[in-house]
Amino acid sequence: MSQVLHTPPPTPVPPADDPAALAARYGLSVSGARPTLREYVRQLWARRHFITAFATAKLTAQYSQAKLGQVWQVMNPLLNAAVYYFIFGVLLGSKKGVPDYIPFLVTGVFIWTFTQSSIMAGTRAISGNLGLVRALHFPRAALPVSFALQQLQQLLFSMVALIVILLCFGVPVSASWLLAVPVLVLQFTFNAGVAMVMARMGAKTPDIAQLMPFVLRTWMYVSGVMWSIDKVLSKDHLPRWVMLALESNPAAVYIDLMRYSLIDSFRAHQLPPHVWAVAIGWAVVAGAGGFIYFWKAEETYGRG
């Protein structure tokens, strides 16, 4: 009686030129593949201590070579405010009809500097830290967020000088100063979102960093940093779309809200309509939209 041997069919071997099939066969996955959005948020939250420490270290090292050290954190915006006061307040007469012009101007300069510096730092967040990006595995959004946090920490140092200026010019302490906290939270969310957008764009096209100072300078001039938007809008010669653009400008919205919080002569009627809703809307759109936009290119950062 003959005996038949039954052997299992051979496992098909993928062709040598099919790397995807080979990877699936041996349980390999793409290095640096983009995680799901929920997992990405979880990873970012798990590294919150790294984000804070990195921001603090950057802030400490920023003026480590200067003899005055961290004093420059306050001196830089103050010197800018002095230059703007001479040019716009004295030579161009922008201070006419604006009560407490110096507190008005310094507040605008400090709050604008927060947004400007966050966006500029975000633009170089990936392209300027390629060594870190290529050496370590972490959610890349930690970099633009940490740079925005660094600028928030610097602003908080500057706010001490701002409070001294307000008191020196007779602005009384009031309960409305507490409104500065939600304003800063909303502005930080907006700044971090825009920083993430610019980080992705700057990672692909580093030359954007050379263009941004001109864009930001133009944005500053239309944001009411040195002049009163309310006085301009009170005139009837402006087209309707220009008035809407000035009222909805996110930088101007956060600047005016901070002025309203800190300066008693800056009244509610000088704020744009539905200003808090606009401020929250910009924070949500920029924060959530910028985060998702950055996350979608997660696996491309550091590769070139």
C-alpha positions as CSV (number, residue, x, y, z in Angstrom):
1,M,0.0,0.0,0.0
2,S,1.5,3.3,-1.1
3,Q,1.8,6.1,1.3
4,V,1.1,9.7,0.0
5,L,2.9,12.5,1.7
6,H,0.8,15.7,2.0
7,T,3.0,18.8,2.3
8,P,1.6,22.3,3.0
9,P,1.8,24.6,0.0
10,P,4.8,26.9,0.1
11,T,4.3,30.4,1.5
12,P,4.2,32.8,-1.4
13,V,7.3,35.0,-1.4
14,P,6.6,38.6,-2.5
15,P,8.7,39.8,-5.4
16,A,11.9,41.4,-4.5
17,D,10.7,44.7,-5.9
18,D,7.6,44.9,-3.6
19,P,8.8,46.6,-0.4
20,A,5.3,47.1,0.9
21,A,4.5,43.4,0.8
22,L,7.8,42.5,2.4
23,A,7.2,45.0,5.2
24,A,3.8,43.6,5.8
25,R,5.1,40.1,5.9
26,Y,7.7,40.8,8.6
27,G,5.6,43.2,10.6
28,L,7.5,46.3,9.7
29,S,5.9,49.8,9.8
30,V,6.9,53.1,8.3
31,S,9.4,55.0,10.5
32,G,7.9,58.4,11.5
33,A,4.5,57.6,10.1
34,R,1.8,60.1,11.1
35,P,-0.3,59.0,14.1
36,T,-4.0,59.5,14.3
37,L,-5.1,63.0,15.4
38,R,-6.2,61.7,18.8
39,E,-2.9,59.8,19.4
40,Y,-1.0,62.9,18.2
41,V,-2.8,65.1,20.9
42,R,-2.0,62.4,23.5
43,Q,1.7,62.4,22.5
44,L,1.9,66.1,22.6
45,W,0.3,66.3,26.1
46,A,2.6,63.6,27.4
47,R,5.5,65.9,26.4
48,R,4.1,69.0,28.0
49,H,7.0,69.2,30.5
50,F,9.5,69.1,27.6
51,I,7.7,71.9,25.9
52,T,7.8,74.1,29.0
53,A,11.4,73.3,29.8
54,F,12.5,73.9,26.2
55,A,10.7,77.3,26.1
56,T,12.2,78.3,29.4
57,A,15.7,77.2,28.3
58,K,15.4,79.2,25.0
59,L,14.2,82.3,26.9
60,T,17.1,82.0,29.3
61,A,19.7,81.6,26.6
62,Q,18.3,84.3,24.3
63,Y,20.3,87.1,26.0
64,S,22.9,85.1,27.7
65,Q,25.7,86.8,25.8
66,A,24.5,90.3,26.5
67,K,25.9,92.2,29.6
68,L,22.4,93.3,30.6
69,G,21.1,89.8,30.2
70,Q,17.4,89.3,30.7
71,V,16.9,93.1,31.0
72,W,16.7,93.2,27.2
73,Q,13.4,91.3,27.4
74,V,11.8,94.5,28.7
75,M,14.2,97.0,27.0
76,N,13.5,95.9,23.4
77,P,9.8,96.6,23.4
78,L,10.3,99.7,25.4
79,L,12.8,101.1,23.0
80,N,10.5,100.3,20.1
81,A,7.7,102.1,21.9
82,A,10.0,105.1,22.3
83,V,10.8,105.2,18.6
84,Y,7.1,104.8,17.6
85,Y,6.1,107.6,20.1
86,F,8.6,110.0,18.5
87,I,7.6,109.2,14.9
88,F,3.9,108.6,15.2
89,G,3.0,110.5,18.4
90,V,5.1,113.6,17.9
91,L,6.0,113.9,14.2
92,L,2.7,112.6,12.8
93,G,0.5,113.7,15.6
94,S,-1.2,110.4,16.2
95,K,-1.5,111.1,19.9
96,K,-4.0,113.9,19.4
97,G,-7.4,113.0,20.7
98,V,-6.1,109.8,22.3
99,P,-6.2,109.9,26.1
100,D,-3.3,108.2,27.9
101,Y,-1.4,107.9,24.7
102,I,1.8,106.5,26.2
103,P,0.0,103.7,28.0
104,F,-2.1,103.2,24.8
105,L,1.1,102.9,22.7
106,V,3.2,100.8,25.1
107,T,0.3,98.3,25.5
108,G,-0.1,98.1,21.7
109,V,3.6,97.5,21.2
110,F,3.9,94.8,23.9
111,I,0.9,92.9,22.7
112,W,1.9,93.2,19.0
113,T,5.4,92.0,19.8
114,F,4.0,88.9,21.4
115,T,2.2,88.0,18.1
116,Q,5.1,89.1,15.8
117,S,7.7,87.2,17.7
118,S,5.6,84.0,18.0
119,I,5.0,83.9,14.3
120,M,8.6,84.6,13.4
121,A,9.9,82.0,15.8
122,G,7.3,79.5,14.5
123,T,8.4,80.1,10.9
124,R,11.9,78.8,11.8
125,A,10.7,76.2,14.3
126,I,11.4,73.2,12.0
127,S,13.9,74.5,9.5
128,G,16.0,76.0,12.2
129,N,16.0,72.9,14.4
130,L,16.6,70.1,11.9
131,G,19.3,68.5,14.0
132,L,16.8,68.0,16.9
133,V,14.0,66.9,14.5
134,R,16.2,64.3,12.8
135,A,17.8,63.0,16.0
136,L,14.8,62.5,18.3
137,H,11.3,61.1,17.9
138,F,8.6,63.4,19.3
139,P,5.5,65.2,18.0
140,R,6.9,68.1,15.9
141,A,4.1,70.4,17.0
142,A,6.0,70.7,20.3
143,L,8.5,73.0,18.6
144,P,6.2,75.8,17.4
145,V,4.1,75.5,20.6
146,S,7.2,75.9,22.7
147,F,8.3,78.9,20.8
148,A,4.9,80.5,21.3
149,L,5.1,79.7,25.0
150,Q,8.6,81.2,25.1
151,Q,7.2,84.5,23.8
152,L,4.3,84.4,26.3
153,Q,6.9,84.0,29.1
154,Q,8.8,87.0,27.7
155,L,5.6,89.0,27.5
156,L,4.8,88.3,31.2
157,F,8.2,89.8,32.1
158,S,7.4,92.8,30.0
159,M,3.9,93.1,31.7
160,V,5.7,94.1,34.9
161,A,7.2,97.1,33.1
162,L,3.9,97.9,31.5
163,I,2.1,97.9,34.9
164,V,4.8,100.3,36.2
165,I,4.2,102.6,33.2
166,L,0.4,102.5,33.7
167,L,0.8,103.5,37.4
168,C,3.3,106.2,36.6
169,F,0.8,107.8,34.2
170,G,-2.0,107.8,36.6
171,V,-3.9,104.7,35.3
172,P,-5.7,103.3,38.4
173,V,-5.7,99.6,39.3
174,S,-9.2,98.1,38.7
175,A,-11.0,94.8,38.6
176,S,-11.0,95.0,34.7
177,W,-7.2,94.1,34.8
178,L,-8.3,90.5,35.5
179,L,-9.7,90.5,31.9
180,A,-6.0,90.5,30.7
181,V,-5.8,86.8,31.6
182,P,-8.5,85.5,29.2
183,V,-7.2,87.9,26.5
184,L,-3.7,86.4,26.8
185,V,-5.1,82.8,26.7
186,L,-7.0,83.6,23.5
187,Q,-4.0,85.4,22.0
188,F,-1.6,82.6,22.9
189,T,-4.0,80.1,21.2
190,F,-4.1,82.2,18.1
191,N,-0.4,82.8,18.0
192,A,0.4,79.1,18.5
193,G,-2.0,78.2,15.7
194,V,-0.5,80.6,13.2
195,A,3.0,79.6,14.3
196,M,2.2,76.0,13.4
197,V,0.9,77.0,10.0
198,M,4.1,79.0,9.4
199,A,6.3,76.2,10.7
200,R,4.9,73.8,8.1
201,M,5.3,76.4,5.3
202,G,8.8,77.3,6.6
203,A,9.8,73.6,6.7
204,K,9.0,73.2,3.0
205,T,10.1,76.7,1.8
206,P,12.8,78.2,4.2
207,D,12.9,81.4,2.2
208,I,9.5,82.4,3.7
209,A,11.5,83.4,6.8
210,Q,13.1,86.2,4.8
211,L,9.7,87.4,3.6
212,M,7.9,87.4,6.9
213,P,9.4,90.6,8.4
214,F,7.9,92.6,5.6
215,V,4.5,90.9,5.9
216,L,4.5,91.4,9.7
217,R,5.6,95.0,9.4
218,T,2.7,95.7,7.1
219,W,0.3,93.9,9.4
220,M,1.6,96.0,12.3
221,Y,0.8,99.2,10.5
222,V,-2.8,98.3,10.0
223,S,-3.4,96.9,13.5
224,G,-3.7,100.1,15.4
225,V,-0.5,99.7,17.4
226,M,0.5,103.4,17.1
227,W,-2.9,104.9,16.2
228,S,-6.5,104.6,17.2
229,I,-8.6,102.5,14.9
230,D,-11.7,103.9,16.5
231,K,-10.9,107.4,15.4
232,V,-10.2,106.3,11.8
233,L,-13.5,104.3,11.7
234,S,-15.4,107.3,12.9
235,K,-14.8,108.9,9.5
236,D,-17.2,108.1,6.6
237,H,-14.7,108.2,3.7
238,L,-13.5,104.6,4.1
239,P,-15.0,101.8,2.0
240,R,-17.1,99.3,4.0
241,W,-14.7,96.4,3.3
242,V,-11.8,98.4,4.7
243,M,-13.8,99.1,7.9
244,L,-14.7,95.4,8.3
245,A,-11.1,94.3,7.7
246,L,-9.8,96.8,10.4
247,E,-12.5,95.7,12.9
248,S,-11.9,92.0,12.3
249,N,-8.1,92.1,12.2
250,P,-7.1,89.6,14.9
251,A,-4.0,91.5,16.1
252,A,-6.1,94.7,16.5
253,V,-8.8,92.7,18.4
254,Y,-6.4,91.4,21.0
255,I,-4.6,94.7,21.3
256,D,-7.9,96.6,21.8
257,L,-9.1,94.0,24.4
258,M,-5.9,94.4,26.4
259,R,-6.2,98.2,26.2
260,Y,-9.8,97.9,27.4
261,S,-8.7,95.7,30.3
262,L,-5.8,97.8,31.5
263,I,-6.6,101.5,30.6
264,D,-9.6,103.1,32.2
265,S,-9.8,105.8,29.5
266,F,-10.2,103.2,26.8
267,R,-14.0,102.7,26.7
268,A,-16.2,99.8,25.5
269,H,-17.6,101.9,22.6
270,Q,-14.1,101.9,21.1
271,L,-14.1,98.1,20.7
272,P,-15.4,96.4,17.5
273,P,-18.9,94.9,17.7
274,H,-19.0,91.4,19.3
275,V,-15.4,91.7,20.1
276,W,-15.2,88.8,22.5
277,A,-16.9,86.5,20.0
278,V,-14.4,87.6,17.3
279,A,-11.5,87.0,19.6
280,I,-12.7,83.5,20.5
281,G,-13.4,82.8,16.9
282,W,-10.0,83.7,15.8
283,A,-8.4,81.6,18.6
284,V,-10.5,78.6,17.7
285,V,-10.0,78.8,13.9
286,A,-6.2,79.5,14.1
287,G,-5.6,77.1,17.0
288,A,-7.5,74.1,15.8
289,G,-7.0,74.8,12.1
290,G,-3.2,75.4,12.5
291,F,-2.8,72.3,14.6
292,I,-4.6,70.0,12.0
293,Y,-2.7,71.7,9.1
294,F,0.6,71.0,10.9
295,W,-0.3,67.5,11.9
296,K,-1.2,66.5,8.3
297,A,2.5,66.9,7.3
298,E,4.0,65.3,10.4
299,E,5.8,62.5,8.6
300,T,7.5,65.0,6.2
301,Y,9.4,67.1,8.8
302,G,13.1,66.6,8.8
303,R,13.2,64.8,5.5
304,G,14.7,66.4,2.5
